[in-house]
Amino acid sequence: MKKVQKQVDEWVNQYKQGYFKPLEILARLTEEVGELARELNHRFGPKKKKPSEETKEIADEISDIIFTLSCLANSLNIDLDKAFKKTMDKYYGRDKNRYERK
């Protein structure tokens, strides 16, 4: 994630605006997650697209979320590699016997 965060940081910092405030980034993240949810619902759920609506790539929607999360993390000086490792350690410890293994 360091590489992703660095790339996002370089892109954002080429503009005077810099990072938005954390709550503004959260609003953007909510929008992006909504776009992913809408596309998943169209493809796998009961709600089908209108003929006039374009199909979006799920990978693109997920990437938009990663970009926005990287903006939030960068704006708060959070190292996503460290944070993700901590989360995985939690899951490996807490949930190691929770589910049936293959």
C-alpha positions as CSV (number, residue, x, y, z in Angstrom):
1,M,0.0,0.0,0.0
2,K,3.0,2.3,0.5
3,K,3.4,2.5,-3.3
4,V,-0.3,3.3,-3.7
5,Q,-0.3,5.9,-1.0
6,K,2.8,7.5,-2.5
7,Q,1.3,7.7,-5.9
8,V,-1.9,9.2,-4.6
9,D,0.1,11.7,-2.5
10,E,2.1,12.8,-5.6
11,W,-1.0,13.2,-7.6
12,V,-2.9,15.2,-4.9
13,N,0.1,17.4,-4.0
14,Q,0.5,18.7,-7.5
15,Y,-2.5,20.9,-6.8
16,K,-2.8,23.9,-4.4
17,Q,-6.0,22.5,-2.9
18,G,-4.2,19.4,-1.4
19,Y,-6.3,16.9,0.5
20,F,-9.9,17.7,1.3
21,K,-10.9,17.6,5.0
22,P,-11.5,14.1,6.4
23,L,-15.3,14.5,6.5
24,E,-15.3,15.7,2.9
25,I,-13.2,12.6,1.9
26,L,-15.6,10.4,3.8
27,A,-18.5,11.9,1.8
28,R,-16.6,11.1,-1.4
29,L,-15.9,7.6,-0.1
30,T,-19.6,7.1,0.6
31,E,-20.4,8.1,-3.0
32,E,-17.8,5.7,-4.4
33,V,-19.1,2.8,-2.2
34,G,-22.6,3.7,-3.4
35,E,-21.5,3.4,-7.0
36,L,-20.0,0.0,-6.4
37,A,-23.2,-1.1,-4.5
38,R,-25.3,0.1,-7.4
39,E,-23.3,-1.8,-10.0
40,L,-23.3,-5.0,-7.9
41,N,-27.0,-4.7,-7.3
42,H,-27.6,-4.4,-11.1
43,R,-25.5,-7.4,-11.9
44,F,-26.2,-9.8,-9.0
45,G,-29.3,-8.3,-7.3
46,P,-32.9,-7.8,-8.2
47,K,-32.6,-4.3,-9.5
48,K,-31.8,-4.3,-13.2
49,K,-30.3,-1.3,-15.1
50,K,-32.5,0.9,-17.2
51,P,-31.7,0.6,-20.9
52,S,-30.2,4.1,-20.9
53,E,-27.7,3.3,-18.1
54,E,-24.2,2.3,-18.9
55,T,-22.5,-0.7,-17.4
56,K,-19.6,0.2,-15.2
57,E,-16.6,-1.9,-14.5
58,I,-16.6,-3.3,-10.9
59,A,-12.8,-3.2,-10.9
60,D,-12.9,0.6,-11.6
61,E,-15.4,1.2,-8.8
62,I,-13.2,-0.7,-6.4
63,S,-10.1,1.2,-7.5
64,D,-12.0,4.5,-6.9
65,I,-12.6,3.3,-3.4
66,I,-8.9,2.5,-2.9
67,F,-7.9,5.9,-4.2
68,T,-10.3,7.6,-1.9
69,L,-9.3,5.5,1.1
70,S,-5.7,6.4,0.3
71,C,-6.6,10.1,0.3
72,L,-8.2,9.7,3.7
73,A,-5.2,7.7,5.1
74,N,-2.7,10.2,3.7
75,S,-4.6,13.2,5.1
76,L,-4.5,11.6,8.5
77,N,-0.8,10.3,8.2
78,I,-1.9,6.7,8.5
79,D,0.4,4.0,7.1
80,L,-2.0,1.6,5.5
81,D,0.6,-1.2,5.4
82,K,0.9,-1.1,9.2
83,A,-2.9,-0.7,9.7
84,F,-3.7,-3.6,7.4
85,K,-1.1,-5.9,9.1
86,K,-2.7,-5.1,12.4
87,T,-6.1,-6.0,11.0
88,M,-4.9,-9.3,9.5
89,D,-3.2,-10.2,12.8
90,K,-6.5,-9.6,14.5
91,Y,-8.4,-11.9,12.1
92,Y,-5.8,-14.6,12.2
93,G,-6.0,-14.6,16.0
94,R,-9.6,-14.0,16.6
95,D,-11.1,-15.9,13.8
96,K,-8.7,-18.8,13.4
97,N,-11.3,-21.4,14.4
98,R,-14.4,-19.5,13.5
99,Y,-15.0,-21.0,10.0
100,E,-14.7,-24.5,8.5
101,R,-11.4,-24.8,6.7
102,K,-10.9,-26.3,3.2
